Amino acid sequence: MLDPALAEMGKNLNDAMKLLEDAQRDVDEEQDKKFVRKDIPGPLQGSGQDMGSILQIVQNLMQGEEDGGDPTCQRIQHVGEQGHIALLGHSLAAYISVLEKERLRRVTTRILSDTTLWLCRLFRYENGSAYYHEDDREGLLKVCRLIIHSRYDDYITEGFNVLTTKQPVIYISAASRPGLGQYLCNQLGLPLSSFCSVPCNTMFGSQHQMDVALLDRLIKDDVDSGKLPLLLVANAGTPGAGHTDKIGRLKELCNQYSMWLHVEGVNLATLVLGYVNSSVLAATKSDSMTLTLGPWLGLPAVPAVTLYRHEDPSLSLAAGLTSSQPVEKLRALPLWLSLQYLGHDGIVERIKHASQLSQRLLGNLKNLNYIRTSVEDELSSPVVVFRFTELQVKPGTEQVSYTSQTSAKPDSTNNNQRELYDTFNRWLGEQLAQLVPASGVDVVELEDEGTCVRFSPLMTAAVLGTKVEDTDHLVECLKAKIPVLNSTLELREEFKNEVYRTAGLTYIEDLSWPGVGVIRYELFGEEHDPNKRQAEVEKISSGLLKKLKELDSDLLFSSGPEFGGEKNCIYIGMVTEDLDMAELVETIATMGREIEENSQLLENMTEVVRRGIQEAEMQLQKASEEKLMEEGVLRQIPLVGSVLNWLSPVQASLKGRTFSLAAGSVESTETTYATKAQNTGTTPPPTPTIIRTKHRHPGQKLFRRSSKCSEAGSEAGSLAPAEEREKEVQLPATASDKQEQEVPDEVKLSENSQVDSKEEPDDKSKLTESLDEVKIQDNEQSSAHTEDTEGLR
């Protein structure tokens, strides 16, 4: 039988070990929890999140709320019903990919073959194959690989070594998208010498079309040097101006040298219409072409398509144009659904609507002065590019190209004028895009024309929902901006001359600023320290800009662009023809002088008060020494001095000090104590301020001239003499000026001495406290004998 004591001891031991093990287990679990929190990101911790929370995170990311942005500023683009069909295709592609292998193969083959057939029929491309890709450059890249495999027989086995025998050359128009040649060479592993940029026409034809004669000479030179012409990339609608190359002539040249012809551009969309321009129709004979159906039809997240003709499926597979993986073929599913939903009529209607918008805008622009258009074919051009110029052409007359207008001018003047007009056209494009966002206009930089405004409804109308009313509204906004542009151009020289005639202002020539001009205020005072002068200029410029913005005026005053602008300058924006330039410049100069004078007045007053305090301290110390010499040392001892003052009183006069702000000197207060009245001296009368006032009609803004019609219609205005409409009058000073002018000549060093704390609460309050301390010391010393006498009594 087990001893009860041993049994009790064993039980206690088991309980103790259990407690220790549980404590160790808790420590291990706590360490595991800490490890999880430290290494696992927050959204992945725990057992996961519900679908509602995840969708809320996605919504916040789309609206920019997590980045601290304003969700009201970001408007999500409206997606129509055809857009929902395209988005459904991506979800169905993921769902179909989980089918069993044989059924998946049948489904993907049917979808791919149907979509390819439909696109070839729609765009008149017979016996073609299709490659679907996300990046619109990827199709051209795969085509280049196919050509290399076709032209170099041993490329599969030898690789890039076979390219050393005959270097391949890719020809691309200079009007193509920037960086396309470099992209192809980098992806193919070719040197940049394999890329040849073909210039555009300079003498005859469109300046955005490839020069066919020059291309022929370039190809001949490369063949003679042992190179292999491989590929020619032509444009059916250049990215900038929407012009089409002479594709028929280029195709003949490619057949002559056994080259591959690839065509891309926005004008390929017009192939679905009943009437097609002959130059665009020639693209159907090319070896390959790339279609971007997403923006043309307003379909989000659909792939681009490259149609090509080639007879060897093995080479297409080697180049990556076809794939044996069924999942890769599901890229065509969104297009397969969308094309069926739209139908032939829906597709044609969207392309036709975009072309009609371009023709309507082009017809309205032809009737506007100061507007030059750059279109290839006025009857069928889907892209409209226009520019504001200085040459006025009557409606109905033949338009002259911008290059011919400016060729007869000197180079320096021509360059400055072109840069100025580029700036104004950039401003015009930005304004039109803000006023009519549904139009989709943007700013484009062209090599010959310069900065222009582009309207390309084929790329934007289906996505933004552009209507005919939006085009008409765009024309109305353009008509309203043309007078502003003309007035600003005409008044720039007047503004420059007016600034030169005004003292204290400097004109800054900045051709990149869309406005009447730029000025800088110069200091009148002489400051030798450059750092202090720079700080003072910055202070006055910021104050002047703030005051100008507070004026009742519709002019734009700013400090200039964030990057690249002049410092400490006032930038003035666009103006109208009724601007009173003399009043504007005079107001800016007057405000700058007032700010500078007020700043100097405060600095001078601070220095004068500081010197006055030092002088007062010196005079008080001198008075104390004189008092000690007159009364003796015994009278300064507290008890002995009281007895002596009682036996033999000393008739001491009260001597205080006053500080005059006008004179800047410290004077005695004996006269004040003798007459028991404060002597304020003679205060100079307030200086009248000369302000040029102008008769303004109700609602008339500053710097605006009165219109002749309003003056003729107002009987009172017509009867009033001219001297009363605009004259110089003497007005009383403002409240701030009055406080500065009506300050007494003498500020008493007593309880009545105060400095207005509202004007300068920091500096003047401190100076007043110092003056009060000096006053207290002076009064205590001058009245010491009176206190001693009262104490003895």
C-alpha positions in Angstrom: 0.0 0.0 0.0 1.4 3.4 -1.1 2.3 5.7 1.7 -0.2 8.7 1.7 2.6 11.1 2.2 4.5 9.9 -0.9 1.2 9.8 -2.8 0.5 13.4 -1.8 4.0 14.4 -2.8 3.8 12.8 -6.2 0.4 14.5 -6.8 1.9 17.9 -5.9 4.9 17.2 -8.2 2.6 16.3 -11.1 0.6 19.5 -10.5 3.8 21.6 -10.4 5.2 20.0 -13.6 1.8 20.6 -15.3 1.9 24.3 -14.3 5.4 24.6 -15.6 4.6 23.0 -18.9 1.5 25.1 -19.4 3.5 28.3 -18.7 6.1 27.2 -21.2 3.4 26.4 -23.7 1.9 29.9 -23.2 5.3 31.4 -23.8 5.8 29.4 -27.0 2.4 30.4 -28.3 3.0 34.1 -27.5 6.3 33.9 -29.3 4.6 32.3 -32.3 2.0 35.0 -32.3 4.7 37.7 -32.2 6.5 36.0 -35.1 3.4 35.9 -37.2 2.5 39.6 -36.6 6.1 40.6 -37.4 6.7 38.7 -40.6 3.2 38.3 -42.2 1.6 41.5 -43.7 -1.5 42.8 -42.0 -4.1 41.9 -44.7 -2.9 38.3 -44.7 -3.0 37.7 -41.0 -5.7 35.7 -39.4 -8.2 33.5 -41.3 -8.8 36.0 -44.2 -11.2 38.8 -44.9 -14.7 38.7 -46.3 -15.6 39.8 -49.8 -17.2 43.1 -48.8 -14.0 44.3 -47.1 -11.9 43.4 -50.0 -14.2 45.2 -52.5 -14.2 48.2 -50.2 -10.4 48.3 -50.3 -10.5 48.1 -54.1 -13.0 51.0 -54.2 -10.8 53.1 -52.0 -7.8 52.4 -54.3 -9.8 53.4 -57.4 -11.0 56.6 -55.8 -7.6 57.5 -54.4 -8.9 57.8 -50.8 -6.0 55.8 -49.3 -3.5 58.2 -51.0 -5.1 61.2 -49.4 -6.5 62.5 -52.6 -9.9 64.1 -53.1 -12.3 61.5 -54.3 -14.5 64.1 -56.0 -11.6 65.2 -58.3 -11.3 61.7 -59.8 -14.3 60.8 -62.0 -14.5 57.1 -63.0 -15.1 56.8 -66.7 -18.6 55.7 -67.6 -18.6 52.2 -69.0 -21.5 51.4 -71.4 -23.3 48.1 -71.8 -20.9 47.0 -74.5 -18.1 47.7 -72.0 -19.8 45.4 -69.5 -19.8 42.7 -72.1 -16.1 43.1 -72.6 -15.5 43.0 -68.9 -17.6 39.9 -68.6 -15.3 38.2 -71.2 -12.4 38.4 -68.8 -14.4 36.6 -66.0 -15.7 34.0 -68.5 -12.1 33.4 -69.7 -11.0 32.5 -66.2 -14.1 30.3 -65.7 -13.6 28.5 -69.0 -10.0 27.8 -68.2 -11.0 25.3 -65.6 -12.8 23.0 -68.0 -11.4 19.6 -68.8 -8.7 19.6 -71.4 -10.5 18.3 -74.5 -13.6 20.5 -74.0 -11.3 23.5 -73.4 -9.5 22.9 -76.6 -12.8 22.8 -78.6 -14.1 26.0 -77.0 -10.9 28.0 -77.5 -10.5 26.9 -81.1 -14.1 28.0 -81.9 -13.7 31.4 -80.2 -10.3 32.1 -81.9 -11.4 31.0 -85.4 -14.7 33.0 -85.2 -13.1 36.2 -84.0 -10.3 36.0 -86.7 -12.8 35.4 -89.5 -15.0 38.3 -88.4 -12.1 40.8 -88.1 -10.7 39.8 -91.5 -14.2 40.3 -93.1 -14.8 43.6 -91.3 -11.5 45.1 -92.3 -11.3 43.6 -95.8 -8.2 41.5 -95.0 -8.5 38.2 -96.9 -6.9 34.9 -95.9 -5.4 36.4 -92.8 -4.4 35.1 -89.4 -4.7 37.0 -86.1 -2.5 37.5 -83.1 -4.1 39.0 -79.9 -1.8 40.9 -77.6 -2.1 43.5 -74.7 0.8 45.8 -75.8 0.0 47.3 -79.2 3.7 47.0 -80.1 4.0 43.4 -79.3 2.3 42.3 -82.6 4.9 44.1 -84.6 7.6 42.6 -82.5 6.3 39.0 -83.2 6.1 39.9 -86.9 9.8 40.9 -86.9 10.7 37.5 -85.4 8.7 35.8 -88.1 10.5 37.7 -90.8 13.9 36.9 -89.3 13.0 33.2 -89.2 11.8 33.4 -92.8 14.7 35.3 -94.3 17.5 33.5 -92.4 17.3 29.7 -92.9 19.8 28.8 -90.2 18.5 31.1 -87.6 16.8 28.3 -85.6 20.1 26.4 -85.3 22.8 29.1 -85.5 21.0 31.9 -83.7 22.3 35.5 -84.0 25.5 34.3 -85.7 23.7 34.2 -89.0 22.8 37.9 -88.7 26.5 38.9 -88.9 26.7 37.8 -92.6 23.9 40.3 -93.6 22.8 42.8 -91.1 19.0 43.2 -91.1 17.6 46.7 -91.5 14.1 47.9 -90.3 12.8 51.1 -92.0 10.3 53.3 -90.0 8.9 56.7 -90.9 10.1 59.7 -88.9 6.4 60.5 -88.3 5.8 57.2 -86.4 5.4 57.0 -82.7 8.6 57.9 -80.8 10.9 55.1 -79.6 9.4 52.4 -81.8 12.6 51.6 -83.6 14.6 51.5 -80.3 12.0 49.2 -78.8 12.2 46.7 -81.6 16.1 46.7 -81.6 16.2 46.2 -77.9 13.7 43.3 -77.9 15.3 41.6 -80.9 18.8 42.0 -79.7 19.8 44.0 -82.8 22.2 47.0 -82.8 20.7 50.4 -83.2 22.3 50.6 -86.6 19.7 48.1 -87.8 17.0 50.8 -87.4 16.7 53.4 -90.2 14.4 56.4 -89.8 13.0 57.5 -93.1 12.4 61.3 -93.4 9.1 62.8 -94.6 8.5 64.9 -97.6 10.0 68.4 -97.6 9.2 69.7 -101.1 6.1 68.0 -102.5 3.2 66.3 -100.8 2.3 66.1 -97.1 5.0 66.9 -94.7 3.8 64.0 -92.5 4.2 61.3 -95.3 7.2 59.2 -95.9 9.5 60.3 -98.7 9.2 57.4 -101.1 12.1 58.5 -103.4 14.4 59.0 -100.5 13.4 55.6 -99.1 14.3 54.0 -102.4 17.8 55.5 -102.3 18.3 54.4 -98.7 17.4 50.8 -99.6 19.7 50.8 -102.5 22.6 52.1 -100.4 22.0 49.4 -97.8 21.8 46.6 -100.4 25.1 47.9 -101.9 26.8 47.8 -98.5 25.8 44.2 -97.9 22.8 44.7 -95.6 19.4 43.0 -95.8 16.3 45.2 -96.0 13.9 43.3 -93.7 10.8 45.4 -92.8 9.0 48.7 -93.6 6.6 50.2 -91.1 4.1 52.5 -92.8 1.4 54.7 -91.2 -2.3 54.8 -92.1 -2.8 57.8 -89.8 0.3 59.2 -88.2 0.2 59.5 -84.4 0.5 63.3 -84.5 -1.5 64.6 -87.5 -3.3 61.5 -88.8 -1.8 61.6 -92.3 -1.5 58.4 -94.4 1.6 57.3 -96.3 1.4 56.3 -99.9 0.9 52.7 -99.1 0.3 51.6 -102.7 3.6 53.0 -103.8 5.4 51.6 -100.7 3.9 48.1 -101.4 5.4 48.2 -104.9 8.8 49.1 -103.4 8.6 46.3 -100.9 7.8 43.8 -103.6 10.8 45.0 -105.5 13.2 44.4 -102.6 11.4 41.4 -101.1 10.6 43.4 -97.9 7.7 42.9 -95.4 5.2 45.8 -95.2 3.5 46.4 -91.9 0.8 49.1 -91.5 -0.6 50.7 -88.4 -2.6 53.8 -87.5 -6.0 55.2 -86.5 -7.2 55.5 -90.1 -7.4 51.7 -90.5 -10.7 52.0 -88.6 -12.4 53.5 -91.7 -11.9 50.2 -93.5 -15.3 49.0 -92.1 -17.1 51.9 -93.9 -18.7 51.8 -97.3 -16.4 54.5 -98.7 -12.7 54.2 -98.0 -9.9 56.5 -99.1 -7.7 54.8 -101.7 -4.6 55.3 -99.7 -6.1 53.6 -96.7 -7.7 50.9 -98.8 -4.2 49.9 -100.1 -3.4 48.8 -96.5 -5.5 45.7 -97.2 -2.7 44.5 -99.5 0.0 44.8 -96.8 1.7 41.8 -95.2 0.4 42.7 -91.7 -1.4 45.5 -89.9 -2.3 46.3 -86.2 -5.8 47.2 -85.1 -6.6 48.8 -81.7 -10.3 48.1 -81.4 -10.6 49.1 -77.8 -10.6 53.0 -78.2 -12.3 52.8 -81.6 -15.4 51.0 -80.3 -15.2 52.1 -76.6 -14.4 48.6 -75.3 -12.3 48.6 -72.1 -9.5 46.0 -71.6 -9.8 44.3 -75.0 -6.6 43.2 -76.7 -5.1 44.7 -79.8 -5.1 42.5 -82.9 -2.4 42.1 -85.5 -3.6 40.6 -88.8 -0.9 38.9 -90.9 -0.5 36.6 -93.9 2.0 33.7 -93.8 1.9 30.1 -95.2 4.2 28.3 -92.8 2.5 27.5 -89.4 5.7 26.2 -87.9 7.5 29.5 -88.4 4.5 31.4 -86.9 4.7 29.1 -83.9 8.4 29.7 -83.6 7.9 33.4 -83.7 5.2 33.3 -81.0 2.3 34.4 -83.3 0.4 31.2 -82.5 0.4 29.1 -79.3 -0.4 25.5 -78.5 -1.7 26.4 -75.1 -5.5 26.7 -75.0 -5.5 29.3 -72.3 -3.5 31.7 -74.6 -6.3 31.5 -77.1 -8.9 32.9 -74.6 -7.5 36.4 -75.1 -9.9 36.7 -77.9 -13.0 36.0 -75.7 -13.8 39.7 -74.8 -13.7 40.6 -78.5 -15.7 37.6 -79.4 -18.5 38.7 -77.1 -18.3 42.4 -77.9 -18.4 42.0 -81.7 -21.5 39.8 -81.4 -23.2 42.3 -79.1 -22.5 45.3 -81.4 -23.0 43.6 -84.7 -22.0 45.0 -88.1 -24.3 47.9 -87.9 -23.2 48.9 -84.4 -19.5 48.8 -85.4 -20.1 50.8 -88.6 -22.2 53.4 -86.7 -19.5 54.1 -84.1 -16.8 54.6 -86.8 -19.1 56.7 -89.0 -20.1 58.9 -86.0 -16.5 59.7 -85.2 -15.8 60.6 -88.9 -18.8 62.8 -89.0 -17.7 64.7 -85.9 -14.3 65.4 -87.5 -16.0 66.7 -90.7 -18.3 68.9 -88.7 -15.5 70.5 -86.7 -13.4 70.9 -89.9 -16.2 72.7 -91.7 -16.6 75.1 -88.8 -12.9 75.8 -88.5 -12.6 76.7 -92.1 -14.9 79.8 -91.4 -12.7 81.1 -88.6 -10.0 83.7 -88.9 -6.6 83.1 -87.2 -7.1 79.3 -87.3 -5.0 77.1 -89.6 -5.9 73.4 -90.1 -3.6 70.6 -91.0 -5.6 67.8 -92.6 -4.7 65.4 -95.4 -8.0 64.9 -97.0 -10.8 67.4 -96.2 -13.5 64.9 -97.3 -12.5 61.9 -95.2 -9.9 62.9 -92.7 -10.8 61.4 -89.3 -8.2 63.5 -87.4 -8.4 67.4 -87.3 -5.3 69.3 -86.2 -5.6 73.1 -85.9 -3.4 76.0 -84.7 -3.9 79.6 -83.8 -1.7 81.9 -86.0 -1.2 85.5 -86.7 -2.2 85.6 -90.3 -5.8 86.7 -90.9 -7.5 85.0 -93.8 -11.0 85.8 -95.0 -13.5 83.0 -94.9 -13.6 81.0 -98.1 -10.1 81.9 -99.2 -7.3 79.3 -99.6 -5.4 78.6 -96.4 -1.7 78.9 -96.4 0.6 76.5 -94.5 2.3 77.8 -91.4 5.8 77.1 -92.8 5.3 79.2 -95.9 4.0 82.1 -93.8 7.1 82.4 -91.6 9.8 81.4 -94.1 10.4 85.0 -95.3 11.1 86.4 -91.8 14.5 86.6 -90.1 15.6 83.5 -88.2 15.7 85.1 -84.7 12.3 86.8 -85.1 10.8 83.7 -86.6 12.1 81.5 -83.8 10.8 83.9 -81.1 7.5 84.3 -82.8 7.0 80.5 -83.3 7.9 79.8 -79.6 5.4 82.5 -78.5 2.7 81.0 -80.7 3.5 77.5 -79.5 3.0 78.8 -75.9 -0.4 80.4 -76.8 -1.6 77.2 -78.6 -0.6 75.1 -75.7 -2.7 77.4 -73.5 -5.5 77.2 -76.0 -5.5 73.4 -76.0 -5.5 73.2 -72.2 -8.4 75.7 -72.0 -10.5 73.8 -74.6 -9.9 70.5 -72.9 -11.1 72.0 -69.5 -14.1 73.7 -71.0 -15.3 70.8 -73.2 -13.9 67.6 -71.6 -16.2 65.4 -73.6 -14.5 66.5 -76.9 -11.3 64.8 -76.0 -9.0 67.4 -77.6 -5.4 67.4 -76.6 -2.1 69.2 -77.4 0.3 67.7 -79.9 3.9 68.8 -80.8 4.5 68.6 -84.6 7.9 69.0 -86.1 6.9 71.5 -88.8 3.8 73.2 -87.5 4.8 73.3 -83.9 2.3 73.1 -81.0 -1.2 72.3 -82.3 -4.6 71.2 -80.9 -5.7 67.8 -82.0 -9.2 66.4 -82.3 -9.2 62.6 -82.9 -12.7 61.3 -82.2 -11.8 57.8 -83.4 -9.6 57.5 -80.3 -11.9 59.3 -77.8 -15.5 59.6 -79.0 -16.6 56.1 -78.2 -15.0 56.2 -74.8 -16.1 59.8 -73.8 -19.4 59.7 -75.5 -18.8 62.7 -77.7 -21.8 64.2 -79.4 -22.5 66.7 -82.1 -23.4 69.3 -79.4 -20.0 68.9 -77.9 -18.3 69.7 -81.2 -20.5 72.8 -81.6 -19.7 73.8 -78.0 -16.0 73.4 -78.8 -16.3 75.8 -81.7 -18.1 78.4 -79.6 -15.4 78.2 -76.9 -12.8 78.6 -79.6 -14.5 81.7 -80.9 -14.5 83.2 -77.5 -10.8 82.5 -76.9 -9.6 84.0 -80.3 -10.2 87.6 -79.3 -8.4 87.1 -76.0 -5.4 85.6 -77.8 -5.3 88.5 -80.3 -5.7 91.1 -77.6 -2.9 89.6 -75.5 -0.6 89.5 -78.5 -1.3 93.1 -79.5 -0.9 94.4 -76.0 2.4 92.6 -75.2 4.5 95.3 -76.9 2.5 98.1 -75.3 2.9 96.5 -71.9 6.6 96.1 -72.5 7.0 99.8 -73.4 4.9 100.9 -70.5 7.0 99.0 -68.0 10.2 100.5 -69.5 8.8 104.0 -68.9 7.9 103.2 -65.3 10.5 103.6 -62.6 11.0 100.7 -60.3 9.8 97.9 -62.7 11.8 95.6 -64.9 10.4 93.8 -67.9 11.3 90.1 -68.1 11.2 88.4 -71.5 9.6 84.9 -71.0 8.2 83.4 -74.2 7.0 80.3 -72.4 4.4 82.2 -70.4 0.9 82.5 -71.9 0.0 86.0 -70.9 0.7 89.7 -71.5 4.1 89.7 -69.8 6.3 89.3 -66.7 7.6 92.0 -64.5 9.9 92.3 -61.5 9.8 95.1 -58.9 13.2 96.7 -58.2 14.1 98.3 -54.8 14.6 102.0 -54.6 16.8 101.8 -51.5 20.5 101.0 -51.7 21.3 97.8 -49.9 24.9 96.6 -50.3 24.4 93.2 -48.7 23.2 90.9 -51.5 21.6 88.5 -49.1 19.5 91.2 -47.4 18.6 92.7 -50.7 17.4 89.3 -52.0 15.4 88.7 -48.9 13.8 92.2 -49.1 13.0 91.6 -52.8 11.3 88.3 -52.0 9.3 89.9 -49.2 8.1 92.8 -51.3 7.3 90.5 -54.3 5.2 88.1 -52.2 3.4 91.1 -50.6 2.8 92.7 -54.0 1.4 89.5 -55.5 -0.9 89.1 -52.5 -2.3 92.6 -52.8 -2.8 92.3 -56.6 -4.8 89.1 -56.1 -7.1 90.8 -53.6 -8.0 93.5 -56.2 -11.4 93.6 -57.8 -10.0 92.6 -61.2 -10.5 89.6 -63.6 -6.8 89.5 -64.4 -4.7 86.5 -63.5 -1.6 87.3 -61.3 0.7 84.5 -60.3 4.3 83.8 -59.4 4.8 81.8 -62.6 5.2 78.1 -63.4 6.4 75.8 -60.6 9.5 74.8 -62.5 11.6 76.9 -64.9 10.1 80.3 -64.1 11.9 83.5 -63.0 12.0 84.1 -59.3 10.5 87.1 -57.5 8.4 88.1 -60.6 4.8 88.9 -61.2 3.3 86.9 -64.1 0.2 88.5 -65.7 -2.1 86.2 -67.7 -4.4 86.8 -70.7 -6.1 90.1 -71.2 -8.8 91.7 -73.3 -8.7 94.7 -75.6 -10.4 97.0 -73.1 -7.4 96.8 -70.7 -6.1 100.1 -69.4 -2.4 99.3 -69.6 -1.2 102.6 -68.1 -3.4 102.1 -65.1 -2.3 98.5 -64.6 1.4 99.3 -64.7 1.0 102.4 -62.5 -1.0 100.5 -59.9 1.7 97.7 -59.7 4.5 100.3 -59.3 2.5 102.3 -56.7 1.7 99.2 -54.6 5.3 98.1 -54.7 6.5 101.5 -53.5 4.0 101.5 -50.7 5.1 98.1 -49.5 8.7 99.1 -49.7 8.1 102.4 -47.8 6.1 100.7 -45.1 8.8 98.2 -44.6 11.5 100.9 -44.4 9.4 103.0 -42.1 9.1 100.2 -39.6 12.8 99.5 -39.7 13.7 103.2 -39.3 11.2 103.6 -36.4 12.6 100.5 -34.7 16.2 101.8 -35.0 15.2 105.3 -33.8 13.5 104.0 -30.7 16.4 101.7 -29.9 18.9 104.6 -30.1 16.5 106.7 -27.9 16.5 104.1 -25.2 20.2 104.0 -25.1 20.5 107.8 -24.9 17.9 107.9 -22.1 19.8 105.3 -20.1 23.0 107.3 -20.5 21.3 110.5 -19.4 19.7 108.8 -16.4 23.1 107.4 -15.3 24.6 110.9 -15.7 21.7 112.4 -13.6 22.4 109.9 -10.9 26.0 110.8 -10.8 25.2 114.6 -10.6 22.7 113.9 -7.8 25.4 112.0 -5.9 27.8 114.9 -6.3 25.2 117.5 -5.2 23.7 115.7 -2.2 26.7 113.9 -0.9 27.3 110.3 0.1 25.6 110.6 3.5 22.2 111.4 2.1 22.3 108.1 0.1 22.5 106.0 3.3 18.9 105.0 4.2 18.7 106.0 7.9 21.3 108.7 7.9 20.0 110.2 4.7 16.5 110.5 6.2 17.7 112.3 9.3 19.7 114.8 7.1 16.8 115.3 4.8 14.6 116.1 7.8 17.1 118.5 9.4 18.2 120.1 6.1 15.8 119.4 3.3 17.1 119.6 -0.3 14.9 121.3 -2.9 15.4 118.9 -5.8 13.4 119.3 -9.0 11.7 116.4 -10.7 13.6 115.6 -13.9 12.0 113.2 -16.3 12.7 112.4 -19.9 10.5 112.3 -23.1 11.3 110.6 -26.3 10.2 112.3 -29.5 9.5 110.0 -32.5 9.5 112.9 -34.9 12.8 114.4 -33.8 14.4 111.1 -32.6 15.8 112.7 -29.5 15.4 112.5 -25.7 14.3 115.8 -23.9 13.6 116.9 -20.3 10.1 116.9 -18.7 10.7 120.0 -16.5 8.3 122.0 -18.6 5.6 119.3 -18.2 5.9 119.2 -14.4 6.0 123.0 -14.1 2.9 123.6 -16.2 1.1 120.4 -15.1 0.2 119.7 -18.8 1.6 117.6 -21.5 3.3 119.5 -24.3 2.4 117.7 -27.5 4.3 120.1 -29.7 3.2 120.9 -33.2 1.8 117.9 -35.1 2.4 118.2 -38.8 -0.8 118.0 -40.9 -1.5 114.7 -42.7 0.1 114.5 -46.0 -2.5 114.3 -48.8 -2.2 111.1 -50.9 -2.5 111.6 -54.6 -4.6 108.8 -56.1 -5.7 108.7 -59.6 -9.3 107.8 -59.5 -11.4 106.8 -62.5 -15.1 106.9 -63.0 -16.3 103.3 -63.0 -19.7 102.0 -64.0 -21.5 99.6 -61.7 -20.0 96.1 -62.1 -16.9 97.4 -64.0 -13.7 95.7 -63.0 -10.4 97.4 -62.3 -8.1 98.2 -65.2 -11.0 98.2 -67.7 -11.8 101.1 -70.1 -15.4 102.1 -70.3 -17.1 101.0 -73.5 -18.3 103.6 -75.9 -21.8 102.1 -76.0 -22.3 102.4 -72.3 -21.0 106.0 -72.3 -23.3 107.0 -75.1 -26.3 105.3 -73.5 -25.8 107.0 -70.2 -27.1 110.6 -70.3 -25.4 111.6 -67.1 -22.1 110.3 -68.4 -22.4 112.2 -71.6 -23.2 115.5 -69.9 -20.5 115.3 -67.3 -17.3 117.1 -68.3 -14.2 115.0 -69.1 -12.3 116.5 -66.2 -14.8 115.0 -63.7 -14.6 111.5 -65.2 -10.9 111.1 -64.7 -8.9 113.5 -62.5 -6.5 113.6 -59.6 -8.1 114.3 -56.2 -6.7 114.7 -52.8 -8.0 112.0 -50.5 -7.4 111.7 -46.7 -4.9 109.1 -45.7 -6.0 105.6 -45.0 -6.4 104.3 -41.4 -2.9 102.8 -41.3 -1.3 106.0 -42.8 -3.3 108.2 -40.3 -2.0 106.3 -37.4 1.6 106.7 -38.6 1.2 110.4 -39.3 -0.8 111.4 -36.2 1.7 110.0 -33.7 2.6 112.8 -31.2 6.0 114.4 -31.4 6.7 113.5 -27.8 6.0 110.2 -26.2 6.0 110.7 -22.4 8.0 108.4 -20.3 5.0 108.1 -18.0 1.8 106.1 -17.7 0.4 108.1 -20.6 3.2 107.0 -22.9 2.0 104.2 -25.1 2.9 102.7 -28.5 0.1 101.4 -30.5 0.2 97.6 -30.0 -2.2 96.9 -32.8 0.1 98.1 -35.5 3.2 96.2 -34.5 2.5 94.0 -31.5 5.8 92.3 -31.3 8.5 95.1 -31.7 6.6 98.2 -30.4 5.2 96.5 -27.3 8.8 95.4 -26.3 10.1 99.0 -26.9 7.2 100.5 -24.8 8.1 98.2 -21.9 11.7 99.3 -22.1 10.6 103.0 -22.1 8.4 102.4 -19.1 11.3 100.8 -17.2 13.5 103.9 -17.9 10.6 106.1 -16.8 10.2 104.3 -13.5 13.9 104.5 -12.7 14.0 108.3 -13.5 10.9 109.1 -11.4 12.1 107.0 -8.4 15.5 108.8 -8.4 14.1 112.3 -8.9 11.4 111.9 -6.1 13.5 110.1 -3.5 13.8 113.1 -1.1 10.0 113.5 -0.9 9.6 109.9 0.2 12.3 110.2 2.9 10.7 113.4 4.3 7.2 111.8 4.5 8.8 108.8 6.3 10.4 111.0 9.0 7.1 112.8 9.5 
